[in-house]
């Protein structure tokens, strides 16, 4: 149950971070971030492509959050990640 709770929390944080990142970086060179998920360049994103793209992001986020590298994200690590995300949003330059 704890693992499920941690994964759900991580997924929610990832979702929030992804939306914030996409909004923050909208219009940057390179176009829509979803285009990068279309690995076979057929103009559509399959479920497998979508899941693979988000799995990679989730793995990077988990690795970044698991600061003591024990394979688990504890309450202190979650709090630190949340605070770091808030700080990033406070200090990130606004786009016009």
JOCORCOR-V542231 format. One line per field, one symbol per residue. phi: phi as a letter, one per 20 degrees, with the letter a starting at -180 (. if undefined). burial: I if it has 9 or more other ideal C-beta (glycine too) atoms within 8 Angstrom, else O. A space follows every 50 residues. Layout:
phi = ???
burial = ???
//
This chain:
phi = .fffffffffffffffffffffffdfnfgomfffgffffelencdfgffg fffffffffffffffefelencdegffffffffffffgffefffed
burial = OOOOOIOOIIIOIIOIIIOIOIOIOOOOOOOOOOOOIIOOOOOOOOOOII OIIIOOIIOOIIOOIIOOOOOOIOOOIIOIIIOOIOOOIOOOOOOO
//
